[in-house]
């Protein structure tokens, strides 16, 4: 997931730097491929966070709620950033938000691994 998010963010940065119609289209196509890399796996990541199979449905519900909140809050956050930085910085604003999301995913994965490590008695 982190690789897909990184590809997404880097492609958007490239789209912000290459200001030609062809460059923008290519950057957005690469960004879409990167987005597919993390969006498809997001629900699986939520399932893996569930401490038992009995509550996987709860985690699926949480995923649906967070997905919907992202659908509402994402455009509002980017809209506020565009108000501050202007339209020319929109792709950079999205790349920064994707970078923050990448860091969050990496921290969650590290915490999950730490939680699943066996405790060694001394």
HELIX and SHEET records of a PDB file:
HELIX    1   1 UNK A    2  UNK A   17  1                                  16    
HELIX    2   2 UNK A   21  UNK A   49  1                                  29    
HELIX    3   3 UNK A   53  UNK A   55  5                                   3    
HELIX    4   4 UNK A   56  UNK A   85  1                                  30    
HELIX    5   5 UNK A   87  UNK A   89  5                                   3    
HELIX    6   6 UNK A   90  UNK A  116  1                                  27    
END                                                                             
